[in-house]
Amino acid sequence: MSDRKAKLESLSIDRSYDDGPRGAGATTVITAILVSAALGAGGTWYLMRPGEEAPAPVQPAATTPAPATTPSEPAPAATPAPRREPRASGLVASGYVVARRQATVSAEITGRIQDVLIEEGTVVEEGEVVARLDDERANIQLDLLRSQLDAANARRSALNADLAEARRVLERAERLEEREIGSVANTTAARARVQSLNAQIIAANADAETSRQQIRAQEDLIDRHIVRAPFAGVVIAKNAQVGEILSPASAGGGFTRTGVATLVDMASLEIEVDVNEGQIGRVMPGQQVEARLDAYPDWRIPARVEAIIPTADRSRATITVRVAFEERDDRILPDMAARVTFIE
């Protein structure tokens, strides 16, 4: 019984303190509560002030994702489709720049080179003299033929004079024979003389014509000692020097050359590329092509398919395609490596 009473007394409030300390403790508690309330109100006002949105509440990890837009929702306004531009199809082929017109300039006869009038890089026109061969012997032969022509003309003149005299003799013989003064034998001899002179004059005329034709042939031979450019172009190689022997039928070697220079028509440059047989269906004549030279990788050159060579390379399973440039430029040179991209 006494233990229970002691426990009840321990639970009772001790009122032995004075009012001073008790009032101070209550004031402190109330002040703390008011400060907490003010801080909470200020934070709420700061987060919800105009012009700013309150931060989104943190979603729990197990939230369900928002449903996708249903077909019933209005679709955004459709914009007009842009115009389709030509694009590179991805078919790329490699090749080299080649010239459709390229020739080794030479003479038609064998002779010693006397003059060479060109160097590498020289621009020549069609028919311009490139080199000359020694034509001294040919000129000597031409002088001889001209002398023979003069002799034939002189002999013909002499025969014409003899023929005129023979005709007068024949006329006198015929008159005498008519008067029965002259003999028939004299008339016959005079007539034979006229006929012989006529035949000799015909032969002299033929000899003179032969001499004229020989002179023409010799003049043509002398002209062939001059090497001319067959077309306008640029000299890319000088193959002979003064003093060497030029012979178009020679196999070369030593001082014998088969050509004086190599001439290229720069206006005929194009690209030859090899396209795989399986991709040739994507190429057609006239198709636009974008060409790039390895020497100028950033330069895109417009071009087009000029022709598809109608034969295939059995060993490589490729077909050659000729590509023509749309524009000409001095930077494009023969034998440059190139890559072309065919445009769809």
C-alpha positions as CSV (number, residue, x, y, z in Angstrom):
1,M,0.0,0.0,0.0
2,S,2.8,2.3,0.9
3,D,4.6,1.5,-2.4
4,R,1.5,2.4,-4.5
5,K,1.2,5.7,-2.6
6,A,4.8,6.5,-3.3
7,K,4.4,5.9,-7.0
8,L,1.3,8.1,-7.2
9,E,3.1,10.9,-5.4
10,S,6.0,10.7,-7.9
11,L,3.5,11.3,-10.7
12,S,2.1,14.5,-9.2
13,I,3.3,18.0,-10.5
14,D,5.7,19.8,-8.2
15,R,4.3,23.3,-7.6
16,S,6.9,24.4,-5.3
17,Y,8.6,26.7,-8.0
18,D,7.7,30.3,-8.1
19,D,5.8,32.0,-11.0
20,G,9.0,33.6,-12.4
21,P,10.8,30.7,-13.8
22,R,7.5,29.0,-15.0
23,G,6.5,32.0,-17.0
24,A,9.8,32.3,-18.7
25,G,9.6,28.6,-19.9
26,A,6.2,29.1,-21.4
27,T,7.2,32.3,-23.2
28,T,10.2,30.5,-24.7
29,V,8.0,27.7,-26.1
30,I,5.5,30.1,-27.5
31,T,8.2,32.2,-29.2
32,A,9.7,29.1,-30.8
33,I,6.4,28.1,-32.2
34,L,5.7,31.6,-33.7
35,V,9.2,31.7,-35.3
36,S,8.7,28.3,-36.9
37,A,5.3,29.4,-38.2
38,A,6.8,32.6,-39.7
39,L,9.6,30.7,-41.4
40,G,7.1,28.2,-42.9
41,A,4.9,31.0,-44.2
42,G,7.9,32.9,-45.7
43,G,9.2,29.8,-47.5
44,T,5.7,29.1,-48.9
45,W,5.5,32.7,-50.2
46,Y,9.0,32.5,-51.7
47,L,8.2,29.3,-53.6
48,M,4.8,30.4,-54.8
49,R,5.6,34.1,-55.7
50,P,4.2,35.3,-59.1
51,G,6.2,34.6,-62.3
52,E,7.7,31.3,-61.1
53,E,6.3,27.9,-60.8
54,A,6.6,25.7,-57.8
55,P,9.0,22.9,-58.2
56,A,7.4,19.7,-59.2
57,P,6.9,17.2,-56.4
58,V,9.3,14.3,-56.5
59,Q,7.5,11.3,-58.0
60,P,7.9,8.0,-56.3
61,A,10.1,5.5,-58.2
62,A,7.1,3.2,-58.8
63,T,5.0,5.7,-60.8
64,T,3.3,4.6,-63.9
65,P,4.5,6.4,-67.2
66,A,2.1,8.7,-68.8
67,P,0.0,7.1,-71.6
68,A,1.1,7.8,-75.2
69,T,-0.9,10.2,-77.3
70,T,-4.0,8.5,-78.7
71,P,-5.0,8.8,-82.4
72,S,-7.9,10.9,-81.3
73,E,-5.7,13.8,-80.3
74,P,-5.3,16.5,-83.0
75,A,-2.1,16.1,-85.1
76,P,0.2,19.0,-85.7
77,A,-0.2,21.0,-88.8
78,A,1.6,19.4,-91.7
79,T,4.4,21.4,-93.4
80,P,4.9,21.3,-97.1
81,A,7.5,18.7,-98.2
82,P,10.8,20.3,-99.4
83,R,11.7,19.9,-103.1
84,R,13.9,16.9,-103.6
85,E,17.3,17.8,-104.8
86,P,19.7,15.5,-106.7
87,R,22.0,13.7,-104.4
88,A,25.0,11.5,-104.7
89,S,23.8,7.9,-105.1
90,G,26.9,6.5,-103.3
91,L,28.2,4.8,-106.5
92,V,31.8,5.9,-106.6
93,A,34.3,4.9,-109.3
94,S,38.0,5.7,-109.7
95,G,39.9,6.5,-112.9
96,Y,42.2,8.8,-114.7
97,V,42.0,11.9,-116.8
98,V,42.7,11.0,-120.5
99,A,42.7,12.9,-123.7
100,R,40.6,11.9,-126.7
101,R,43.0,13.6,-129.0
102,Q,46.7,12.9,-128.4
103,A,49.4,12.3,-130.9
104,T,53.1,11.8,-131.3
105,V,54.1,14.3,-133.9
106,S,56.5,13.0,-136.5
107,A,57.6,13.2,-140.1
108,E,56.6,10.8,-142.9
109,I,60.2,10.5,-144.1
110,T,63.6,9.7,-142.5
111,G,66.0,12.5,-142.0
112,R,68.3,14.4,-139.7
113,I,66.6,16.9,-137.4
114,Q,67.8,20.4,-138.2
115,D,65.5,22.6,-136.0
116,V,63.2,21.9,-133.1
117,L,60.9,24.9,-132.5
118,I,58.9,23.7,-129.4
119,E,59.4,22.9,-125.7
120,E,57.3,21.2,-123.1
121,G,54.2,23.4,-122.4
122,T,54.3,25.2,-125.7
123,V,50.8,26.0,-127.1
124,V,50.6,25.4,-130.8
125,E,48.0,26.0,-133.4
126,E,46.9,23.6,-136.2
127,G,49.5,23.6,-139.0
128,E,52.2,25.4,-137.0
129,V,55.7,24.3,-137.7
130,V,57.1,22.1,-134.9
131,A,60.4,21.0,-136.4
132,R,62.4,20.9,-139.6
133,L,64.6,18.1,-141.1
134,D,67.7,18.7,-143.2
135,D,66.4,19.2,-146.8
136,E,69.6,20.1,-148.6
137,R,69.7,16.9,-150.8
138,A,66.1,17.3,-151.6
139,N,66.6,20.8,-152.8
140,I,69.5,19.7,-154.9
141,Q,67.3,17.1,-156.5
142,L,64.6,19.8,-157.1
143,D,67.1,22.0,-158.9
144,L,68.0,19.0,-161.1
145,L,64.4,18.4,-162.0
146,R,63.8,22.0,-162.9
147,S,66.9,21.9,-165.2
148,Q,65.4,18.9,-166.9
149,L,62.2,20.7,-167.4
150,D,64.0,23.7,-168.9
151,A,65.8,21.3,-171.3
152,A,62.6,19.6,-172.3
153,N,61.0,23.0,-173.0
154,A,64.0,24.1,-175.1
155,R,64.0,20.9,-177.1
156,R,60.3,21.3,-177.8
157,S,60.9,24.8,-179.0
158,A,63.6,23.5,-181.4
159,L,61.4,20.8,-182.7
160,N,58.6,23.3,-183.3
161,A,61.0,25.4,-185.4
162,D,62.1,22.3,-187.3
163,L,58.5,21.4,-187.8
164,A,57.6,24.8,-189.3
165,E,60.5,24.4,-191.8
166,A,59.5,20.9,-192.6
167,R,56.0,22.0,-193.4
168,R,57.2,24.7,-195.8
169,V,59.4,22.1,-197.5
170,L,56.5,19.8,-197.8
171,E,54.3,22.5,-199.4
172,R,57.0,23.3,-202.0
173,A,57.4,19.6,-202.7
174,E,53.7,19.2,-203.2
175,R,53.5,22.3,-205.6
176,L,56.4,21.0,-207.6
177,E,54.8,17.6,-207.8
178,E,51.6,19.1,-209.0
179,R,53.4,21.0,-211.8
180,E,55.3,17.7,-212.6
181,I,58.5,19.4,-211.9
182,G,59.4,17.7,-208.6
183,S,59.5,14.1,-207.9
184,V,57.1,12.1,-205.7
185,A,60.0,10.9,-203.6
186,N,60.8,14.4,-202.5
187,T,57.2,15.0,-201.5
188,T,57.1,11.7,-199.6
189,A,60.4,12.5,-197.7
190,A,59.1,16.0,-196.8
191,R,55.9,14.5,-195.5
192,A,57.7,11.9,-193.4
193,R,59.9,14.7,-192.0
194,V,56.9,16.5,-190.8
195,Q,55.4,13.5,-189.2
196,S,58.6,12.6,-187.4
197,L,58.9,16.1,-186.0
198,N,55.3,16.0,-184.8
199,A,56.1,12.8,-183.0
200,Q,59.2,14.3,-181.4
201,I,57.3,17.3,-180.3
202,I,54.7,15.1,-178.6
203,A,57.5,13.2,-176.9
204,A,59.1,16.5,-175.8
205,N,55.7,17.7,-174.4
206,A,55.4,14.4,-172.5
207,D,59.0,14.8,-171.1
208,A,58.2,18.4,-170.0
209,E,55.0,17.2,-168.3
210,T,56.9,14.4,-166.6
211,S,59.5,16.9,-165.4
212,R,56.7,19.2,-164.0
213,Q,55.2,16.2,-162.1
214,Q,58.6,15.2,-160.7
215,I,59.1,18.8,-159.6
216,R,55.7,18.7,-157.8
217,A,56.6,15.5,-156.1
218,Q,60.0,16.8,-155.1
219,E,58.4,20.0,-153.7
220,D,56.0,17.8,-151.7
221,L,59.0,15.8,-150.4
222,I,60.7,19.0,-149.3
223,D,57.5,20.1,-147.6
224,R,57.5,16.8,-145.7
225,H,60.8,17.8,-144.2
226,I,58.8,20.3,-142.2
227,V,56.9,18.8,-139.2
228,R,53.7,20.5,-138.4
229,A,51.1,20.2,-135.6
230,P,48.1,18.1,-136.8
231,F,45.8,20.0,-134.4
232,A,45.8,22.7,-131.8
233,G,47.0,21.7,-128.4
234,V,49.8,21.7,-125.9
235,V,53.2,20.0,-126.1
236,I,53.5,17.7,-123.1
237,A,56.7,15.9,-124.1
238,K,59.7,16.8,-126.3
239,N,61.1,13.5,-127.7
240,A,63.9,14.6,-130.0
241,Q,66.8,17.0,-130.3
242,V,68.7,18.7,-133.1
243,G,71.1,16.3,-134.9
244,E,69.2,13.1,-134.2
245,I,67.8,11.0,-136.9
246,L,64.0,10.9,-137.2
247,S,62.4,7.8,-138.7
248,P,58.8,6.9,-138.3
249,A,59.6,3.3,-139.1
250,S,62.4,3.0,-136.6
251,A,62.1,1.0,-133.3
252,G,64.0,3.7,-131.5
253,G,67.3,3.6,-129.7
254,G,70.5,5.6,-130.2
255,F,70.0,8.8,-132.1
256,T,67.0,7.5,-134.0
257,R,63.6,8.9,-132.9
258,T,60.1,8.0,-134.0
259,G,58.6,11.3,-133.0
260,V,59.5,14.9,-132.3
261,A,56.9,15.7,-129.6
262,T,53.7,14.5,-127.9
263,L,50.8,16.8,-128.5
264,V,47.5,16.9,-126.5
265,D,44.3,18.6,-127.2
266,M,43.3,20.0,-123.8
267,A,39.8,20.6,-125.0
268,S,39.3,16.8,-125.3
269,L,40.2,15.9,-121.7
270,E,37.8,13.5,-120.0
271,I,37.8,10.8,-117.3
272,E,37.8,7.1,-117.9
273,V,36.5,5.1,-114.9
274,D,35.9,1.4,-114.4
275,V,32.5,0.4,-113.0
276,N,31.7,-3.0,-111.6
277,E,29.4,-5.1,-113.8
278,G,26.9,-5.4,-111.0
279,Q,26.6,-1.6,-110.7
280,I,26.5,-0.7,-114.4
281,G,22.7,-0.6,-114.3
282,R,22.9,2.5,-112.1
283,V,24.8,4.4,-114.9
284,M,23.2,5.8,-118.0
285,P,24.5,8.2,-120.8
286,G,23.9,11.9,-119.9
287,Q,23.8,11.2,-116.2
288,Q,25.2,14.0,-114.0
289,V,28.4,13.2,-112.3
290,E,30.5,14.9,-109.6
291,A,34.2,14.6,-110.2
292,R,37.1,15.2,-107.8
293,L,40.7,15.2,-108.6
294,D,43.2,13.7,-106.1
295,A,45.3,16.8,-106.5
296,Y,42.3,19.1,-105.5
297,P,40.1,17.0,-103.2
298,D,37.9,20.0,-102.2
299,W,37.2,21.0,-105.8
300,R,33.9,19.5,-107.0
301,I,33.8,19.5,-110.8
302,P,30.4,19.1,-112.6
303,A,30.5,16.4,-115.3
304,R,28.3,14.0,-117.1
305,V,28.4,10.5,-118.5
306,E,29.6,10.8,-122.1
307,A,29.4,7.1,-123.1
308,I,29.5,3.6,-121.8
309,I,32.0,1.5,-123.7
310,P,30.0,-1.5,-125.0
311,T,32.5,-4.2,-123.8
312,A,33.5,-5.6,-120.5
313,D,36.9,-6.6,-119.0
314,R,36.7,-10.3,-118.3
315,S,39.6,-10.3,-115.9
316,R,38.3,-7.5,-113.7
317,A,34.6,-7.8,-114.3
318,T,34.3,-4.1,-115.0
319,I,33.0,-1.8,-117.8
320,T,34.7,1.4,-118.8
321,V,32.6,4.6,-118.6
322,R,33.7,7.9,-120.2
323,V,32.9,11.0,-118.2
324,A,33.0,14.5,-119.9
325,F,33.7,17.7,-118.0
326,E,31.0,20.4,-118.0
327,E,33.6,23.1,-117.6
328,R,37.2,23.5,-118.7
329,D,40.1,24.5,-116.4
330,D,43.8,24.7,-116.8
331,R,44.3,22.8,-113.6
332,I,43.0,19.6,-115.2
333,L,45.9,17.7,-116.7
334,P,46.3,14.4,-118.5
335,D,46.8,11.2,-116.4
336,M,45.6,12.9,-113.1
337,A,43.9,10.4,-110.7
338,A,40.2,11.1,-110.2
339,R,37.1,9.9,-108.4
340,V,33.6,10.3,-109.7
341,T,30.3,10.1,-107.8
342,F,27.2,9.4,-109.9
343,I,24.2,11.6,-109.1
344,E,20.7,10.3,-108.8
